[in-house]
Structures are given as C-alpha cells and as structure tokens.
Amino acid sequence: MTIPLRLMVFTDLDGTLLDHDTYSWAAAQPALAALKDLSAAVVLASSKTAAEVGTLRAALGLQDWPAIVENGAGHLPPGVSSVQGGSGYADLRQILAGLPPDLRQNFRGFGDVTLAQLGEMTGLPPAGAQLAQQRDFSEPGQWLGTVQQQADFLTHLQAQGVSAQQGGRFLTLSFGGNKVDQLRKIVQRYAPQHTIALGDAPNDVQMLEATDFGVVVANPHRAPLAPLQGEAEGRIIRSTAAGPQGWNAAMLHFLDRLQLNKG
C-alpha cells in the first residue's frame, strides 16, 4: 500500500530559501529538518540552471524530488544532475544578436560577460558562476535602459516567440514555460494532500496563487509584491523576516496550522 504524500513544498531560492547576499540556507534548517521528519517533498523552483540546482539539491538532501529550473523553462528529474537534450539557448542568443543595437546594448545577459563579471553581478564564487553559465533554456540578465526601452525590447522579442519574466535579481528570457506550468505537472504526478509555495518576486506570483497556501518572503532589496489572490482570506501570508529566516518562520507556522506531525 502506497502511503499518500502529506505535503509538497515549492520554493524559490535566491532571496527566499537562500540569503540574498550570502546564498546560505542555514537559518531555514529547523524547518527543513521538520519537513524531512514528515517525509514531505521539497521542490526547488528557481531561475538557476540544472547544473546549479542539481548541486544545491544534493547539498540539501532533496535528490528524491524533482526540481524546476530556469524559471520553469525546464525541469530536473529526481536523482539526476543534468538535463538531457533540452537546449534552446543557442537559438535564444541568436535572436538577441539580431535585435536593433540600441535595444540590445541595454540587456547584459549571463552569456555577455566573463566569469569574473558574472561573479560581480550575482555575488557567486567562480565555481558557482561557471555553473550559472551552463544554460539550457533561458537567458537572465540586467536591464540597463529605460522603462520605455525595455517595453520596446520585449516587443521585439515577443514577435519572435521569446517571453520574459522578472525575478528578484534579473530579467529572464526564454521560449516559454514558467514555474506554475511545471508545478501543476508535478502536483498531478505526486498528488500531495497539501501544497505550499514560497517566493519573493513577480515570477513567483502564479506559483504562490496556484498552491493551497503561499508565503511571500520579505525581500528588502526590492519593492513589495502587490496584494495576491488569496491573501485577504489568509491563504497567502507574508513573512516579517527576510530570506531563509522568514522562510523558516513561515514554514513552521504552516506545519503548526495544518497540524502536521510524525503521527
């Protein structure tokens, strides 16, 4: 007899489970340990690459669960460290190269910079920056122009099938797919009794609204998200503390609220 999965947690990484500046998850360890005791599923959902997420997933001991990579443009199955045969990245870079120069120059993508420069952009050490450049589906980057120039930039890309999502740090371009698309497939496969999502950025909103419960994790480095559907009735809450500290408090709150325990 298969034991039903009681809880599945979907979590963003940067600024949510991982500290915005140090990338540490140490402050979330009590809640992560409680989830492990419950045999709960924890699905990492990030703009990071499969190479990055695979390394983090192993360090967190979450290899038994799938992960959502590159903002939902792809996924990483359980127990593997790389994506097989999924690459639209070269095509994406080719489209960027064909944009009008006055628009292209305002987007500084991960593929436009050296490892040292990427380290400066992200705060990652050289090894981490190298993993961040091993892309399969999407191109994150900094927008350096005006709001109107960004609108024109995105209009040109949309005409060629490229969409954009704004994350906590970067504007990410891809040929489609988002975190909630992957989330729904995973939920359908595992059929958990309860689902919770945690995130801090606009590209997390759909994911937060699609689960039973959601947590907007405070991020002092960006403007707060607008009120979400389900927030007024308490289905979605906001953490007071930022990053993994807020993640930990909110996760323990929901474990208590749902009366989940080992028994």
Backbone torsions as a table, in degrees:
resi	resn	phi	psi	omega
1	MET	NA	127.7	179.8
2	THR	-80.1	129.1	177.9
3	ILE	-79.3	125.6	-178.9
4	PRO	-63.7	145.2	177.3
5	LEU	-76.2	118.3	-173.7
6	ARG	-76.9	-35.8	-173.5
7	LEU	-147.9	135.6	172.8
8	MET	-125.9	125.5	-178.0
9	VAL	-111.1	129.2	175.4
10	PHE	-109.5	125.2	-176.1
11	THR	-134.8	133.1	167.9
12	ASP	-66.1	164.3	-178.5
13	LEU	-107.0	-77.6	-173.9
14	ASP	-59.1	124.1	178.7
15	GLY	80.3	-2.8	-178.8
16	THR	-120.3	-84.5	174.9
17	LEU	-76.3	-30.1	179.5
18	LEU	-104.0	137.5	177.0
19	ASP	-59.9	138.1	-175.9
20	HIS	-58.4	-36.3	-174.6
21	ASP	-97.8	-40.1	-172.9
22	THR	-101.8	-14.4	-175.9
23	TYR	64.3	18.1	179.2
24	SER	-85.9	145.6	174.1
25	TRP	-112.8	13.4	-173.7
26	ALA	-55.2	-38.3	-177.2
27	ALA	-67.9	-16.5	-179.8
28	ALA	-94.8	1.9	-175.1
29	GLN	-58.1	-40.9	179.2
30	PRO	-58.8	-44.2	180.0
31	ALA	-70.1	-38.8	178.0
32	LEU	-62.0	-39.3	177.8
33	ALA	-66.0	-40.2	178.3
34	ALA	-64.1	-39.4	177.8
35	LEU	-65.8	-38.9	177.8
36	LYS	-63.7	-41.0	178.7
37	ASP	-61.9	-30.3	179.7
38	LEU	-85.3	-3.4	-172.9
39	SER	57.7	33.1	177.8
40	ALA	-75.9	151.4	175.9
41	ALA	-86.9	136.0	174.2
42	VAL	-123.3	114.4	-176.5
43	VAL	-106.3	115.7	176.9
44	LEU	-74.5	133.5	-177.3
45	ALA	-134.4	107.9	-167.3
46	SER	-147.4	165.9	170.9
47	SER	-80.9	-6.0	-179.0
48	LYS	-66.9	159.4	179.6
49	THR	-75.9	167.3	175.5
50	ALA	-59.9	-38.8	179.3
51	ALA	-62.0	-43.0	178.5
52	GLU	-67.6	-49.3	-176.4
53	VAL	-65.6	-37.6	178.3
54	GLY	-59.8	-40.7	178.2
55	THR	-66.5	-45.7	179.4
56	LEU	-65.5	-41.9	-178.7
57	ARG	-60.9	-40.6	177.8
58	ALA	-65.7	-42.5	-179.9
59	ALA	-64.0	-31.5	179.6
60	LEU	-86.7	-7.0	-179.5
61	GLY	73.3	33.1	-175.5
62	LEU	-113.8	26.4	-175.2
63	GLN	-65.7	-18.6	-178.1
64	ASP	-76.6	-5.5	-176.2
65	TRP	-119.4	150.9	176.9
66	PRO	-68.0	167.2	176.0
67	ALA	-136.4	152.1	178.5
68	ILE	-103.7	124.2	-174.4
69	VAL	-119.5	159.6	176.7
70	GLU	49.1	49.1	176.0
71	ASN	62.1	25.8	178.3
72	GLY	92.1	2.9	175.2
73	ALA	-71.3	-15.5	177.5
74	GLY	-156.6	175.9	176.1
75	HIS	-139.7	158.6	-179.9
76	LEU	-115.9	113.2	-179.2
77	PRO	-63.5	162.4	177.2
78	PRO	-60.6	143.3	170.3
79	GLY	76.5	4.5	177.7
80	VAL	-120.3	161.6	-175.5
81	SER	-114.4	1.6	-179.8
82	SER	-150.0	161.0	177.3
83	VAL	-90.9	133.7	-178.8
84	GLN	-95.8	121.3	170.4
85	GLY	67.2	20.0	179.8
86	GLY	-109.4	96.0	179.0
87	SER	-142.6	111.0	168.5
88	GLY	-114.3	7.9	-173.4
89	TYR	-63.2	-43.2	-179.7
90	ALA	-62.1	-39.7	178.4
91	ASP	-65.0	-39.1	179.2
92	LEU	-63.6	-43.6	178.7
93	ARG	-65.1	-33.8	178.8
94	GLN	-66.6	-40.1	177.9
95	ILE	-64.5	-42.3	177.7
96	LEU	-59.8	-40.5	-178.7
97	ALA	-65.2	-24.5	-178.2
98	GLY	-91.1	1.2	179.4
99	LEU	-73.2	156.7	174.1
100	PRO	-55.0	134.2	-175.4
101	PRO	-55.0	-35.1	-177.3
102	ASP	-68.4	-21.5	175.3
103	LEU	-92.8	-42.5	-177.2
104	ARG	-60.4	-35.8	-174.7
105	GLN	-67.7	-16.2	-178.3
106	ASN	-89.0	-5.2	178.6
107	PHE	-110.4	118.3	-179.0
108	ARG	-107.4	91.8	-175.6
109	GLY	-83.4	167.6	179.5
110	PHE	-62.1	-29.4	179.7
111	GLY	-82.1	-2.2	-178.3
112	ASP	-96.1	-7.9	-169.8
113	VAL	-123.8	163.2	175.2
114	THR	-77.6	169.1	176.4
115	LEU	-59.8	-39.9	-179.9
116	ALA	-64.1	-43.7	179.1
117	GLN	-65.9	-38.7	178.1
118	LEU	-65.2	-36.1	175.4
119	GLY	-60.7	-39.2	177.0
120	GLU	-67.1	-39.3	-179.5
121	MET	-66.8	-38.2	-170.5
122	THR	-107.2	-21.2	-173.1
123	GLY	82.2	9.0	-179.0
124	LEU	-83.1	147.2	171.4
125	PRO	-69.5	167.2	-177.2
126	PRO	-53.0	-42.5	-179.9
127	ALA	-63.8	-39.9	178.5
128	GLY	-68.7	-39.0	178.4
129	ALA	-64.5	-36.4	178.7
130	GLN	-64.3	-41.0	176.9
131	LEU	-65.0	-36.5	-178.5
132	ALA	-67.5	-22.5	178.5
133	GLN	-90.1	-3.1	178.0
134	GLN	-87.8	73.1	-169.5
135	ARG	-97.0	148.5	178.8
136	ASP	-117.3	-33.0	-167.9
137	PHE	-127.2	-24.9	-166.6
138	SER	-145.7	165.7	179.8
139	GLU	-131.3	106.3	173.4
140	PRO	-82.5	158.9	176.1
141	GLY	-173.2	173.7	176.7
142	GLN	-94.5	137.4	173.0
143	TRP	-94.3	125.3	-173.4
144	LEU	-110.3	-2.0	-177.3
145	GLY	-101.1	-163.5	-179.0
146	THR	-84.4	170.6	177.6
147	VAL	-62.7	-42.1	179.9
148	GLN	-66.6	-40.1	177.3
149	GLN	-63.8	-36.5	177.8
150	GLN	-65.0	-41.2	177.8
151	ALA	-60.1	-43.0	178.4
152	ASP	-66.0	-40.8	178.2
153	PHE	-58.5	-47.9	-178.2
154	LEU	-69.8	-33.0	177.0
155	THR	-63.2	-44.1	177.4
156	HIS	-60.8	-41.2	-178.8
157	LEU	-70.0	-41.3	-179.3
158	GLN	-60.5	-34.2	178.7
159	ALA	-65.0	-17.2	179.0
160	GLN	-112.8	18.4	174.0
161	GLY	82.2	15.7	-179.3
162	VAL	-102.4	130.0	178.3
163	SER	-110.5	166.1	-177.4
164	ALA	-133.1	145.2	174.8
165	GLN	-132.5	134.8	179.2
166	GLN	-92.5	119.6	177.7
167	GLY	-99.7	-168.6	-179.1
168	GLY	-67.5	-27.8	-178.6
169	ARG	-119.4	-40.5	-167.4
170	PHE	-130.1	157.6	169.9
171	LEU	-89.3	121.7	-174.7
172	THR	-111.5	128.2	-179.2
173	LEU	-103.8	142.0	177.4
174	SER	-159.1	177.7	176.0
175	PHE	-92.7	18.9	175.4
176	GLY	117.8	175.0	-174.5
177	GLY	89.3	139.2	176.9
178	ASN	-143.4	178.2	-175.3
179	LYS	-59.7	-39.8	-176.1
180	VAL	-71.6	-30.0	175.2
181	ASP	-59.9	-47.8	179.5
182	GLN	-68.3	-39.6	179.2
183	LEU	-56.2	-46.7	-177.3
184	ARG	-63.2	-38.1	177.7
185	LYS	-64.9	-41.3	-178.5
186	ILE	-68.4	-42.6	178.4
187	VAL	-62.1	-41.0	179.3
188	GLN	-62.4	-37.7	-178.3
189	ARG	-72.0	-43.2	-171.9
190	TYR	-96.1	-20.1	177.6
191	ALA	48.8	57.7	179.3
192	PRO	-70.9	155.5	177.9
193	GLN	-71.3	-37.2	179.9
194	HIS	-133.8	146.6	174.9
195	THR	-129.6	140.7	178.2
196	ILE	-134.9	138.9	175.1
197	ALA	-124.7	145.7	178.1
198	LEU	-131.4	134.9	179.7
199	GLY	-164.9	172.9	-175.0
200	ASP	-132.9	-4.3	-169.1
201	ALA	-128.6	167.4	-179.8
202	PRO	-55.2	-34.7	-179.3
203	ASN	-74.2	-1.1	175.7
204	ASP	-99.2	-11.3	-170.9
205	VAL	-58.4	-49.1	-179.0
206	GLN	-61.1	-38.4	178.5
207	MET	-64.1	-43.0	179.7
208	LEU	-63.9	-37.8	-177.7
209	GLU	-80.1	-17.3	-174.8
210	ALA	-88.4	-17.3	-178.4
211	THR	-93.8	170.4	179.7
212	ASP	-60.9	-40.6	-179.4
213	PHE	-138.4	153.2	-178.7
214	GLY	-141.0	156.0	177.6
215	VAL	-131.3	120.8	170.0
216	VAL	-87.7	108.9	-177.9
217	VAL	-82.5	129.0	-177.6
218	ALA	-59.2	136.4	177.2
219	ASN	-136.5	100.0	-177.6
220	PRO	-67.8	-6.7	-178.3
221	HIS	-87.8	-3.5	-179.5
222	ARG	-145.1	163.8	177.9
223	ALA	-65.4	144.1	179.8
224	PRO	-61.9	149.7	174.9
225	LEU	-67.8	148.8	174.3
226	ALA	-65.5	160.3	178.9
227	PRO	-53.7	139.1	-176.5
228	LEU	-103.8	156.2	174.5
229	GLN	-64.7	126.0	-178.2
230	GLY	100.7	-9.0	-178.5
231	GLU	-75.2	-38.1	-177.4
232	ALA	-61.8	-35.7	-179.6
233	GLU	-91.6	5.4	174.4
234	GLY	86.8	5.5	177.0
235	ARG	-71.0	-30.8	174.4
236	ILE	-117.0	132.3	179.1
237	ILE	-121.4	170.4	176.7
238	ARG	-121.1	136.6	178.3
239	SER	-78.7	153.4	174.7
240	THR	-85.6	-47.4	178.4
241	ALA	-80.5	157.1	-178.1
242	ALA	-91.9	161.0	170.4
243	GLY	55.0	-144.1	-174.6
244	PRO	-63.1	-26.0	176.5
245	GLN	-66.6	-44.6	176.5
246	GLY	-67.5	-38.6	177.2
247	TRP	-57.5	-47.0	-177.4
248	ASN	-62.1	-48.5	-177.8
249	ALA	-63.8	-42.3	-178.6
250	ALA	-68.2	-38.9	-179.3
251	MET	-66.6	-43.0	177.2
252	LEU	-64.7	-35.1	175.9
253	HIS	-59.1	-46.8	-177.4
254	PHE	-72.2	-33.2	175.7
255	LEU	-62.2	-38.4	177.1
256	ASP	-71.6	-43.1	-178.6
257	ARG	-63.1	-37.4	179.7
258	LEU	-87.4	-1.4	179.0
259	GLN	55.0	42.8	177.2
260	LEU	-87.7	134.9	177.9
261	ASN	-154.2	177.1	-177.3
262	LYS	-61.5	-30.3	-179.1
263	GLY	-76.9	NA	NA
